[in-house]
Amino acid sequence: MKPQTSSPTSNVTPTKRNSPGVRTQWTVEHPCGHSIVHDLSDRPADRRASFARWLAGRDCTDCWKASRDADTKSKEEWLAARRAEEQQAAAEWAKKFDMPPLEGPERALEWGERSRHQLMTAAHSALVVEGTWDEADWAELEEKARTVTRAGWWIDQRDAEGSDLPELLDAATEQDRGTENPFR
């Protein structure tokens, strides 16, 4: 049987064989411009050539990792900017609507403020804007919300539907409302 050769336009060149078997080492020209010798001996013999072609369509491992790390950094920067915007909006909202400061561990306070703001905004949309509540009903709910000062409670409710807020506030315990629990 004659050994398979790569086409003149291929970015893959076999370089080493399992004597007398199928090649195990393939030189791949990656789109990033790097030429890498890949050891494909851990792959079934009938899948090595197609895997080498697949590799030829991707950046080498080092370039892929550098790109991924750059994406992670830009994603982290975006997320930090987004959190800062959300935090500022939550702080402005809390001041405008006279919401009390939350209590709890330092690392939970900002998250709790953002969670409270998001849930209260969603509740207003669901109950007043799209629902049947009037401003008097909403004012009563706001008063109940002001009594819940434990940041962890608001964080725990972050995935709740806005329309569920009245029931959730009714279920809040004294520990969620006051300063009796030193472990918040």
LUMVEX-163036 format. One record per residue (C-alpha): x, y, z; residue number from 1; residue in one letter. Coordinates in nm, 3 decimals, always signed. Each point is the difference from the previous one (the first is absolute). Example, Ala and Ser with C-alpha at 12.3 -4.5 7.8 and 13.67 -1.06 7.14 Angstrom:
BEGIN
<torlo east="+1.230" north="-0.450" up="+0.780" nulo="1" donu="A"/>
<torlo east="+0.137" north="+0.344" up="-0.066" nulo="2" donu="S"/>
END
This chain:
BEGIN
<torlo east="+0.000" north="+0.000" up="+0.000" nulo="1" donu="M"/>
<torlo east="+0.137" north="+0.338" up="-0.102" nulo="2" donu="K"/>
<torlo east="+0.030" north="+0.260" up="+0.282" nulo="3" donu="P"/>
<torlo east="-0.242" north="+0.290" up="-0.011" nulo="4" donu="Q"/>
<torlo east="+0.155" north="+0.334" up="-0.094" nulo="5" donu="T"/>
<torlo east="-0.129" north="+0.342" up="+0.076" nulo="6" donu="S"/>
<torlo east="-0.126" north="+0.223" up="-0.278" nulo="7" donu="S"/>
<torlo east="+0.219" north="+0.290" up="-0.113" nulo="8" donu="P"/>
<torlo east="-0.249" north="+0.250" up="+0.145" nulo="9" donu="T"/>
<torlo east="-0.037" north="-0.171" up="+0.338" nulo="10" donu="S"/>
<torlo east="+0.128" north="+0.158" up="+0.322" nulo="11" donu="N"/>
<torlo east="+0.075" north="-0.344" up="+0.138" nulo="12" donu="V"/>
<torlo east="+0.317" north="-0.200" up="-0.064" nulo="13" donu="T"/>
<torlo east="+0.049" north="-0.346" up="+0.148" nulo="14" donu="P"/>
<torlo east="+0.349" north="-0.029" up="+0.147" nulo="15" donu="T"/>
<torlo east="+0.035" north="-0.331" up="+0.187" nulo="16" donu="K"/>
<torlo east="-0.151" north="-0.345" up="-0.034" nulo="17" donu="R"/>
<torlo east="-0.066" north="-0.282" up="+0.237" nulo="18" donu="N"/>
<torlo east="+0.209" north="-0.249" up="-0.186" nulo="19" donu="S"/>
<torlo east="-0.164" north="-0.153" up="-0.205" nulo="20" donu="P"/>
<torlo east="-0.333" north="+0.168" up="+0.102" nulo="21" donu="G"/>
<torlo east="-0.168" north="+0.333" up="-0.046" nulo="22" donu="V"/>
<torlo east="+0.182" north="+0.325" up="+0.070" nulo="23" donu="R"/>
<torlo east="-0.001" north="+0.123" up="+0.361" nulo="24" donu="T"/>
<torlo east="+0.173" north="+0.339" up="-0.038" nulo="25" donu="Q"/>
<torlo east="-0.155" north="+0.273" up="-0.216" nulo="26" donu="W"/>
<torlo east="+0.141" north="+0.345" up="-0.077" nulo="27" donu="T"/>
<torlo east="-0.287" north="+0.244" up="-0.003" nulo="28" donu="V"/>
<torlo east="+0.006" north="+0.356" up="-0.135" nulo="29" donu="E"/>
<torlo east="-0.241" north="+0.190" up="+0.223" nulo="30" donu="H"/>
<torlo east="-0.187" north="+0.315" up="-0.114" nulo="31" donu="P"/>
<torlo east="+0.194" north="+0.197" up="+0.261" nulo="32" donu="C"/>
<torlo east="+0.314" north="-0.068" up="-0.207" nulo="33" donu="G"/>
<torlo east="+0.164" north="-0.255" up="+0.230" nulo="34" donu="H"/>
<torlo east="+0.112" north="-0.337" up="-0.128" nulo="35" donu="S"/>
<torlo east="-0.033" north="-0.265" up="+0.271" nulo="36" donu="I"/>
<torlo east="+0.079" north="-0.370" up="+0.002" nulo="37" donu="V"/>
<torlo east="-0.291" north="-0.178" up="+0.167" nulo="38" donu="H"/>
<torlo east="+0.030" north="-0.352" up="+0.140" nulo="39" donu="D"/>
<torlo east="-0.330" north="-0.168" up="-0.082" nulo="40" donu="L"/>
<torlo east="+0.100" north="-0.348" up="+0.116" nulo="41" donu="S"/>
<torlo east="-0.270" north="+0.011" up="+0.270" nulo="42" donu="D"/>
<torlo east="-0.272" north="+0.018" up="-0.269" nulo="43" donu="R"/>
<torlo east="-0.133" north="-0.295" up="-0.200" nulo="44" donu="P"/>
<torlo east="+0.198" north="-0.042" up="-0.321" nulo="45" donu="A"/>
<torlo east="-0.303" north="+0.061" up="-0.223" nulo="46" donu="D"/>
<torlo east="-0.072" north="+0.337" up="+0.165" nulo="47" donu="R"/>
<torlo east="+0.345" north="+0.158" up="+0.003" nulo="48" donu="R"/>
<torlo east="-0.009" north="+0.160" up="-0.345" nulo="49" donu="A"/>
<torlo east="-0.340" north="+0.158" up="+0.053" nulo="50" donu="S"/>
<torlo east="+0.103" north="+0.127" up="+0.344" nulo="51" donu="F"/>
<torlo east="+0.317" north="+0.150" up="-0.149" nulo="52" donu="A"/>
<torlo east="-0.217" north="+0.180" up="-0.260" nulo="53" donu="R"/>
<torlo east="-0.224" north="+0.124" up="+0.280" nulo="54" donu="W"/>
<torlo east="+0.305" north="+0.132" up="+0.189" nulo="55" donu="L"/>
<torlo east="+0.113" north="+0.180" up="-0.317" nulo="56" donu="A"/>
<torlo east="-0.315" north="+0.210" up="+0.018" nulo="57" donu="G"/>
<torlo east="+0.077" north="+0.126" up="+0.351" nulo="58" donu="R"/>
<torlo east="+0.265" north="+0.212" up="+0.167" nulo="59" donu="D"/>
<torlo east="+0.277" north="-0.187" up="+0.179" nulo="60" donu="C"/>
<torlo east="-0.046" north="-0.072" up="+0.369" nulo="61" donu="T"/>
<torlo east="+0.215" north="+0.294" up="+0.116" nulo="62" donu="D"/>
<torlo east="-0.184" north="+0.251" up="-0.221" nulo="63" donu="C"/>
<torlo east="-0.337" north="-0.146" up="+0.098" nulo="64" donu="W"/>
<torlo east="+0.085" north="+0.033" up="+0.371" nulo="65" donu="K"/>
<torlo east="+0.124" north="+0.357" up="-0.048" nulo="66" donu="A"/>
<torlo east="-0.321" north="+0.089" up="-0.182" nulo="67" donu="S"/>
<torlo east="-0.212" north="-0.167" up="+0.267" nulo="68" donu="R"/>
<torlo east="+0.188" north="+0.182" up="+0.277" nulo="69" donu="D"/>
<torlo east="-0.045" north="+0.332" up="-0.181" nulo="70" donu="A"/>
<torlo east="-0.372" north="-0.077" up="-0.036" nulo="71" donu="D"/>
<torlo east="-0.017" north="-0.082" up="+0.369" nulo="72" donu="T"/>
<torlo east="+0.167" north="+0.328" up="+0.091" nulo="73" donu="K"/>
<torlo east="-0.231" north="+0.202" up="-0.222" nulo="74" donu="S"/>
<torlo east="-0.299" north="-0.193" up="+0.135" nulo="75" donu="K"/>
<torlo east="+0.113" north="+0.070" up="+0.356" nulo="76" donu="E"/>
<torlo east="+0.043" north="+0.369" up="-0.083" nulo="77" donu="E"/>
<torlo east="-0.346" north="+0.010" up="-0.158" nulo="78" donu="W"/>
<torlo east="-0.152" north="-0.177" up="+0.298" nulo="79" donu="L"/>
<torlo east="+0.168" north="+0.237" up="+0.246" nulo="80" donu="A"/>
<torlo east="-0.128" north="+0.302" up="-0.195" nulo="81" donu="A"/>
<torlo east="-0.348" north="-0.151" up="-0.016" nulo="82" donu="R"/>
<torlo east="+0.000" north="-0.069" up="+0.375" nulo="83" donu="R"/>
<torlo east="+0.114" north="+0.356" up="+0.069" nulo="84" donu="A"/>
<torlo east="-0.288" north="+0.137" up="-0.211" nulo="85" donu="E"/>
<torlo east="-0.248" north="-0.229" up="+0.175" nulo="86" donu="E"/>
<torlo east="+0.139" north="+0.099" up="+0.339" nulo="87" donu="Q"/>
<torlo east="-0.030" north="+0.369" up="-0.078" nulo="88" donu="Q"/>
<torlo east="-0.359" north="-0.046" up="-0.124" nulo="89" donu="A"/>
<torlo east="-0.087" north="-0.200" up="+0.314" nulo="90" donu="A"/>
<torlo east="+0.152" north="+0.263" up="+0.229" nulo="91" donu="A"/>
<torlo east="-0.182" north="+0.284" up="-0.178" nulo="92" donu="E"/>
<torlo east="-0.326" north="-0.196" up="+0.012" nulo="93" donu="W"/>
<torlo east="+0.041" north="-0.078" up="+0.372" nulo="94" donu="A"/>
<torlo east="+0.060" north="+0.366" up="+0.076" nulo="95" donu="K"/>
<torlo east="-0.292" north="+0.119" up="-0.217" nulo="96" donu="K"/>
<torlo east="-0.246" north="-0.242" up="+0.160" nulo="97" donu="F"/>
<torlo east="+0.139" north="+0.030" up="+0.353" nulo="98" donu="D"/>
<torlo east="+0.107" north="-0.364" up="+0.031" nulo="99" donu="M"/>
<torlo east="+0.200" north="-0.078" up="+0.313" nulo="100" donu="P"/>
<torlo east="+0.359" north="-0.124" up="-0.021" nulo="101" donu="P"/>
<torlo east="+0.032" north="-0.376" up="+0.001" nulo="102" donu="L"/>
<torlo east="+0.173" north="-0.200" up="+0.271" nulo="103" donu="E"/>
<torlo east="+0.231" north="-0.295" up="-0.033" nulo="104" donu="G"/>
<torlo east="+0.355" north="-0.091" up="-0.093" nulo="105" donu="P"/>
<torlo east="+0.186" north="+0.272" up="-0.190" nulo="106" donu="E"/>
<torlo east="+0.032" north="-0.217" up="-0.311" nulo="107" donu="R"/>
<torlo east="-0.378" north="-0.055" up="-0.014" nulo="108" donu="A"/>
<torlo east="-0.115" north="+0.361" up="+0.039" nulo="109" donu="L"/>
<torlo east="+0.045" north="+0.121" up="-0.357" nulo="110" donu="E"/>
<torlo east="-0.133" north="-0.325" up="-0.145" nulo="111" donu="W"/>
<torlo east="-0.301" north="+0.024" up="+0.230" nulo="112" donu="G"/>
<torlo east="-0.063" north="+0.361" up="-0.106" nulo="113" donu="E"/>
<torlo east="+0.011" north="-0.097" up="-0.369" nulo="114" donu="R"/>
<torlo east="-0.226" north="-0.300" up="+0.064" nulo="115" donu="S"/>
<torlo east="-0.250" north="+0.213" up="+0.193" nulo="116" donu="R"/>
<torlo east="-0.006" north="+0.263" up="-0.274" nulo="117" donu="H"/>
<torlo east="-0.049" north="-0.257" up="-0.276" nulo="118" donu="Q"/>
<torlo east="-0.277" north="-0.185" up="+0.184" nulo="119" donu="L"/>
<torlo east="-0.182" north="+0.317" up="+0.101" nulo="120" donu="M"/>
<torlo east="+0.020" north="+0.135" up="-0.356" nulo="121" donu="T"/>
<torlo east="-0.128" north="-0.331" up="-0.140" nulo="122" donu="A"/>
<torlo east="-0.281" north="-0.002" up="+0.257" nulo="123" donu="A"/>
<torlo east="-0.105" north="+0.354" up="-0.089" nulo="124" donu="H"/>
<torlo east="-0.014" north="-0.092" up="-0.367" nulo="125" donu="S"/>
<torlo east="-0.194" north="-0.320" up="+0.062" nulo="126" donu="A"/>
<torlo east="-0.242" north="+0.131" up="+0.261" nulo="127" donu="L"/>
<torlo east="-0.055" north="+0.367" up="-0.088" nulo="128" donu="V"/>
<torlo east="+0.105" north="+0.062" up="-0.361" nulo="129" donu="V"/>
<torlo east="-0.129" north="-0.328" up="-0.145" nulo="130" donu="E"/>
<torlo east="-0.225" north="-0.104" up="+0.287" nulo="131" donu="G"/>
<torlo east="-0.302" north="+0.136" up="+0.185" nulo="132" donu="T"/>
<torlo east="+0.167" north="+0.164" up="+0.299" nulo="133" donu="W"/>
<torlo east="-0.033" north="+0.371" up="+0.063" nulo="134" donu="D"/>
<torlo east="+0.257" north="+0.225" up="+0.166" nulo="135" donu="E"/>
<torlo east="-0.160" north="-0.051" up="+0.345" nulo="136" donu="A"/>
<torlo east="+0.049" north="-0.378" up="-0.028" nulo="137" donu="D"/>
<torlo east="+0.358" north="+0.058" up="-0.112" nulo="138" donu="W"/>
<torlo east="+0.071" north="+0.241" up="+0.288" nulo="139" donu="A"/>
<torlo east="-0.111" north="-0.269" up="+0.246" nulo="140" donu="E"/>
<torlo east="+0.235" north="-0.253" up="-0.163" nulo="141" donu="L"/>
<torlo east="+0.287" north="+0.249" up="+0.014" nulo="142" donu="E"/>
<torlo east="-0.054" north="+0.037" up="+0.374" nulo="143" donu="E"/>
<torlo east="+0.021" north="-0.377" up="+0.044" nulo="144" donu="K"/>
<torlo east="+0.317" north="-0.006" up="-0.213" nulo="145" donu="A"/>
<torlo east="+0.160" north="+0.268" up="+0.218" nulo="146" donu="R"/>
<torlo east="-0.030" north="-0.230" up="+0.301" nulo="147" donu="T"/>
<torlo east="+0.214" north="-0.273" up="-0.158" nulo="148" donu="V"/>
<torlo east="+0.354" north="+0.116" up="+0.057" nulo="149" donu="T"/>
<torlo east="+0.198" north="-0.324" up="-0.019" nulo="150" donu="R"/>
<torlo east="+0.208" north="+0.008" up="-0.321" nulo="151" donu="A"/>
<torlo east="+0.000" north="-0.381" up="-0.016" nulo="152" donu="G"/>
<torlo east="-0.380" north="-0.008" up="-0.020" nulo="153" donu="W"/>
<torlo east="+0.002" north="+0.218" up="-0.312" nulo="154" donu="W"/>
<torlo east="+0.282" north="-0.204" up="-0.151" nulo="155" donu="I"/>
<torlo east="-0.196" north="-0.321" up="+0.064" nulo="156" donu="D"/>
<torlo east="-0.299" north="+0.148" up="-0.188" nulo="157" donu="Q"/>
<torlo east="+0.203" north="+0.123" up="-0.300" nulo="158" donu="R"/>
<torlo east="-0.152" north="-0.255" up="-0.240" nulo="159" donu="D"/>
<torlo east="-0.359" north="+0.051" up="+0.116" nulo="160" donu="A"/>
<torlo east="-0.271" north="+0.139" up="-0.224" nulo="161" donu="E"/>
<torlo east="-0.099" north="+0.358" up="+0.077" nulo="162" donu="G"/>
<torlo east="-0.362" north="-0.104" up="+0.043" nulo="163" donu="S"/>
<torlo east="+0.107" north="-0.231" up="+0.286" nulo="164" donu="D"/>
<torlo east="+0.142" north="+0.281" up="+0.213" nulo="165" donu="L"/>
<torlo east="-0.311" north="+0.056" up="+0.218" nulo="166" donu="P"/>
<torlo east="-0.006" north="-0.366" up="+0.103" nulo="167" donu="E"/>
<torlo east="+0.376" north="-0.006" up="+0.053" nulo="168" donu="L"/>
<torlo east="-0.013" north="+0.308" up="+0.224" nulo="169" donu="L"/>
<torlo east="-0.280" north="-0.159" up="+0.204" nulo="170" donu="D"/>
<torlo east="+0.221" north="-0.307" up="+0.048" nulo="171" donu="A"/>
<torlo east="+0.302" north="+0.200" up="+0.119" nulo="172" donu="A"/>
<torlo east="+0.091" north="-0.078" up="+0.361" nulo="173" donu="T"/>
<torlo east="+0.090" north="+0.232" up="+0.287" nulo="174" donu="E"/>
<torlo east="+0.364" north="-0.087" up="-0.066" nulo="175" donu="Q"/>
<torlo east="-0.040" north="+0.141" up="-0.351" nulo="176" donu="D"/>
<torlo east="-0.158" north="+0.317" up="+0.139" nulo="177" donu="R"/>
<torlo east="+0.216" north="+0.092" up="+0.299" nulo="178" donu="G"/>
<torlo east="+0.342" north="-0.021" up="+0.152" nulo="179" donu="T"/>
<torlo east="-0.056" north="-0.306" up="+0.222" nulo="180" donu="E"/>
<torlo east="+0.218" north="-0.231" up="-0.212" nulo="181" donu="N"/>
<torlo east="+0.370" north="+0.087" up="+0.035" nulo="182" donu="P"/>
<torlo east="+0.093" north="-0.249" up="-0.277" nulo="183" donu="F"/>
<torlo east="-0.151" north="+0.190" up="-0.292" nulo="184" donu="R"/>
END
